[in-house]
Amino acid sequence: MAIDEFLLRRFEEPDEVREFPLGRFELVRIGGMTIGRATYQPGWKWSEHIGSSPEERCMVEHLGLVVSGRAAVVGPDYDEVMEPGDIFAVPPDHDSWVVGDEPYVSLHFLGADQYASSE
């Protein structure tokens, strides 16, 4: 897809906001892409606040950048902590949670449309 016009957007005016306990996910659609900004408060955990049970895992793949805070991500063969400046590629079948007492913020360039969606 070719970009044929100049566009300037900000997360302060998102196209969609998905809210859940201890977190929110803002989506901006621009240039044929959907970019998401995740903001999670201390104590947030995917399996508790988005999943329907402690055993459920996120089945969305993510490609993104950590802006601030720290989050753990655990999958079948990895267990990592992501920090500001990290660029991440996380395959489906994982759980994640905020580490420490600072909010975690990340930008998502892949998987944003499907993440925390009620569809």
C-alpha positions as CSV (number, residue, x, y, z in Angstrom):
1,M,0.0,0.0,0.0
2,A,1.4,3.4,-1.0
3,I,1.0,6.4,1.3
4,D,-0.5,9.2,-0.8
5,E,-1.1,11.9,1.8
6,F,0.6,13.3,4.9
7,L,-1.0,12.2,8.1
8,L,-0.1,13.1,11.7
9,R,-1.7,11.4,14.6
10,R,-1.3,11.2,18.4
11,F,-2.4,8.6,21.0
12,E,-4.1,11.4,22.9
13,E,-6.8,11.1,20.2
14,P,-7.0,7.4,19.4
15,D,-9.4,5.7,17.1
16,E,-10.3,3.2,19.7
17,V,-9.6,2.5,23.4
18,R,-9.9,-0.9,25.0
19,E,-10.0,-0.7,28.8
20,F,-9.6,-3.5,31.3
21,P,-8.6,-3.8,35.0
22,L,-5.3,-2.0,35.6
23,G,-4.8,-1.3,31.9
24,R,-5.8,0.2,28.7
25,F,-4.9,-0.3,25.0
26,E,-5.2,2.7,22.6
27,L,-5.3,2.1,18.9
28,V,-4.4,4.6,16.1
29,R,-5.0,3.6,12.5
30,I,-2.6,5.3,10.1
31,G,-1.0,4.6,6.7
32,G,-2.7,1.2,6.4
33,M,-1.5,0.1,9.9
34,T,-2.9,-0.2,13.3
35,I,-0.5,0.8,16.1
36,G,-1.3,0.2,19.7
37,R,-0.1,1.7,22.9
38,A,-0.4,-0.5,26.0
39,T,-0.4,1.1,29.5
40,Y,-0.5,-1.3,32.4
41,Q,-0.4,-0.4,36.1
42,P,1.6,-2.3,38.7
43,G,-0.2,-5.6,39.6
44,W,-1.5,-6.1,36.0
45,K,-1.2,-9.6,34.6
46,W,-2.6,-10.8,31.3
47,S,-4.0,-14.1,32.5
48,E,-5.8,-12.3,35.4
49,H,-7.0,-9.1,33.8
50,I,-7.6,-10.0,30.1
51,G,-7.7,-13.8,30.0
52,S,-10.6,-15.8,31.4
53,S,-8.6,-18.1,33.7
54,P,-5.1,-18.3,35.2
55,E,-4.3,-21.1,32.8
56,E,-5.3,-19.1,29.6
57,R,-2.5,-17.6,27.5
58,C,-2.4,-14.7,25.0
59,M,-2.6,-16.1,21.5
60,V,-1.8,-12.9,19.7
61,E,1.7,-12.3,18.3
62,H,3.3,-9.0,19.2
63,L,6.1,-6.9,17.6
64,G,6.8,-3.7,19.6
65,L,8.9,-1.4,21.6
66,V,9.0,-0.9,25.4
67,V,8.7,2.8,26.2
68,S,8.8,2.7,30.0
69,G,8.5,0.3,33.0
70,R,9.3,-3.4,33.0
71,A,7.2,-6.5,32.1
72,A,7.9,-10.2,32.3
73,V,6.8,-12.4,29.4
74,V,6.7,-16.2,29.7
75,G,6.1,-18.7,26.9
76,P,6.7,-22.4,26.4
77,D,10.4,-22.0,25.9
78,Y,11.3,-18.5,27.2
79,D,11.1,-16.4,30.4
80,E,12.3,-12.8,29.9
81,V,11.9,-9.3,31.4
82,M,11.4,-6.5,28.9
83,E,12.8,-3.0,29.7
84,P,12.7,0.5,28.2
85,G,14.3,0.5,24.7
86,D,13.8,-3.2,24.1
87,I,12.2,-4.2,20.8
88,F,10.3,-7.4,21.2
89,A,8.8,-10.1,19.0
90,V,6.6,-12.4,21.1
91,P,4.9,-15.4,19.5
92,P,1.4,-16.6,20.5
93,D,1.0,-18.7,23.7
94,H,2.4,-16.4,26.4
95,D,1.5,-14.7,29.7
96,S,2.9,-11.3,30.7
97,W,2.8,-9.1,33.8
98,V,4.2,-5.8,35.1
99,V,7.4,-6.1,37.1
100,G,8.0,-3.5,39.9
101,D,5.9,-0.5,41.0
102,E,6.2,1.6,37.8
103,P,3.5,1.6,35.1
104,Y,4.6,-0.3,31.9
105,V,4.1,1.3,28.5
106,S,4.8,-0.2,25.1
107,L,4.0,0.4,21.5
108,H,2.7,-2.5,19.3
109,F,3.2,-2.6,15.6
110,L,2.0,-6.1,15.0
111,G,-1.0,-7.7,16.7
112,A,-2.7,-4.5,17.8
113,D,-6.0,-5.1,16.0
114,Q,-6.5,-8.5,17.7
115,Y,-5.2,-7.7,21.2
116,A,-7.7,-7.5,24.0
117,S,-10.5,-7.4,21.4
118,S,-14.0,-8.5,22.3
119,E,-14.4,-9.9,18.8
